[in-house]
Amino acid sequence: MFSRLQSEELTKLAKLFPSDKPLYAVGGCVRDSIRGAEFYDIDLAGAVLPDELAEILDGSGFCVHSASPRLGTVIVKGDGRHYEYTTFRTDSYPKGSGEHTPLKVEFTNDIYTDACRRDFKCNAMYFDIIKGKLVDPLNGRKDVENKVLSTTVASEKVLSEDGLRIMRLFRFASVLGYGIEENTYESAKRLKNNLTDISVERIRDELDKLLAGAYCYNALKLMNEAGVLKIILPELADNDKEPQKSEFHKYDVLEHIFKVVENCPVGIRLAGLFHDIAKAKCKRKDGNTYMHASVGEAMTRAIMTRYKYPLKEIDRISRLVGGHMFDVNGNARDVKYRRFIAKYYDIIDDMIALFDADSIGTGYYEYSRTAEKMRGIYKNMQAQNTAFNVSMLSVNGRDLQTLGYGGREIGEELDRLVKLSVDGLIANERGSMLKEAKKQRLKLEKEKKND
């Protein structure tokens, strides 16, 4: 169960610690060892102070890098791995502010005190690496066995001290599939406004982790019912209980959105979350939702900018939202599919996956006919070596210069050849392209003479 926490390297490191101040693995790695689940990071803790640790490890092959000295946290680097080590401590926070950073930190030798300053019992278990023994001051193992999230001490205290813990609560519900203990949930509801004290970057990071969880649907439902969604994404919560035509949708708008997120691959769940975000807004403004995809694209860009996502990710997710209503009635001709594929070529696999999730999320379909048709056409276009952009053409500007093109004419002709290739009117083969370009050049020269 705990074999990874007793690796050769960790055992070597633990042997360097004084016998009265042993080294422990702590938190998620211990919890997931008990669950039999995969984990990547291994966090460490003990009573040894950061300065003492540097002396202990001097000349050992391990090195210490400062991370947050005030919090007693340093990075211990071994042979190709690094570990975050934190000295046992107790924290004090500004009363009622929900601030994420402790106002005052005091170090301690007491493992129970350290456990009580953590968030949830399932994250407050320790593993003595040398003795190979679980140390569980707050009976967190029982929570793991019962698949429940409860706070280390009174939930009002834990969640009021650090508003980010409210997001972590729902993130763990999503990732672990655990239920939330009643008092903990009620405290999260009462203290949800403390999230306004947390930086957008930290909320964004927790939201991304939540969306990657296997139980994201249940977590999103709980967040909405607790009123947390209205704090962090009021535009999305605005769609709660918004009705939809029953012949097309089994669920209201927000429930449909949650179903779509659940059925999206992890990499596009944010697009699933935002794809119908504009429906309630459009319904109030226009009396219908015909423009919700384009309005939703603009809203998505604004929200993701607010949460300081990378520009490339903002563009990718926003474009997925803007394009998700293509051929909703299934009447488009193949050439329109080809042009749509070319427009979204760089994200077309994601777009197709979103079509499928959107259809499944209606509650009536097992897949999207639009996605099925698009896959077939896209496969044919790839087999035809279709040029989706200028860089994929079998000819280039220098080739056109030899045919007499110059200046702006070169770019215009390259763009025209791309369109012909996309529409399937010419093969993206060098001979065919040169022949077509030559024919067009003669046409242009003839038009000039006539002028």
Stockholm file with secondary structure:
# STOCKHOLM 1.0

chainA/1-451         MFSRLQSEELTKLAKLFPSDKPLYAVGGCVRDSIRGAEFYDIDLAGAVLPDELAEILDGSGFCVHSASPRLGTVIVKGDGRHYEYTTFRTDSYPKGSGEHTPLKVEFTNDIYTDACRRDFKCNAMYFDIIKGKLVDPLNGRKDVENKVLSTTVASEKVLSEDGLRIMRLFRFASVLGYGIEENTYESAKRLKNNLTDISVERIRDELDKLLAGAYCYNALKLMNEAGVLKIILPELADNDKEPQKSEFHKYDVLEHIFKVVENCPVGIRLAGLFHDIAKAKCKRKDGNTYMHASVGEAMTRAIMTRYKYPLKEIDRISRLVGGHMFDVNGNARDVKYRRFIAKYYDIIDDMIALFDADSIGTGYYEYSRTAEKMRGIYKNMQAQNTAFNVSMLSVNGRDLQTLGYGGREIGEELDRLVKLSVDGLIANERGSMLKEAKKQRLKLEKEKKND
#=GR chainA/1-451 SS CCGGGGCHHHHHHHTTSCTTSCCEEETHHHHHHHHTCCCCCCEEEESCCHHHHHHHHTTSSCEEEEEEGGGTEEEEECSSCEEEEEECEEEECCTTTCCSSCSEEEECSCHHHHHHTSSBGGGCCEEETTTTEEECTTCHHHHHHHTEECBSSCHHHHHHHCTHHHHHHHHHHHHHCCEECHHHHHHHHHTGGGGGGSCHHHHHHHHHHHHTSTTHHHHHHHHHHHTHHHHHCHHHHTTTTCCCCTTTCSSCHHHHHHHHHHHSCGGGHHHHHHTTTTHHHHHHHHSSCTTHHHHHHHHHHHHHHHTTCCHHHHHHHHHHHHHTTTTTTSCCCHHHHHHHHHHTGGGHHHHHHHHHHHHHTTTSCSSCHHHHHHHHHHHHHHHTTCCSSGGGSSSCHHHHHHTTCCTHHHHHHHHHHHHHHHTTSSCSCHHHHHHHHHHHHHHHHHHHHHC
#=GC SS_cons         CCGGGGCHHHHHHHTTSCTTSCCEEETHHHHHHHHTCCCCCCEEEESCCHHHHHHHHTTSSCEEEEEEGGGTEEEEECSSCEEEEEECEEEECCTTTCCSSCSEEEECSCHHHHHHTSSBGGGCCEEETTTTEEECTTCHHHHHHHTEECBSSCHHHHHHHCTHHHHHHHHHHHHHCCEECHHHHHHHHHTGGGGGGSCHHHHHHHHHHHHTSTTHHHHHHHHHHHTHHHHHCHHHHTTTTCCCCTTTCSSCHHHHHHHHHHHSCGGGHHHHHHTTTTHHHHHHHHSSCTTHHHHHHHHHHHHHHHTTCCHHHHHHHHHHHHHTTTTTTSCCCHHHHHHHHHHTGGGHHHHHHHHHHHHHTTTSCSSCHHHHHHHHHHHHHHHTTCCSSGGGSSSCHHHHHHTTCCTHHHHHHHHHHHHHHHTTSSCSCHHHHHHHHHHHHHHHHHHHHHC
//
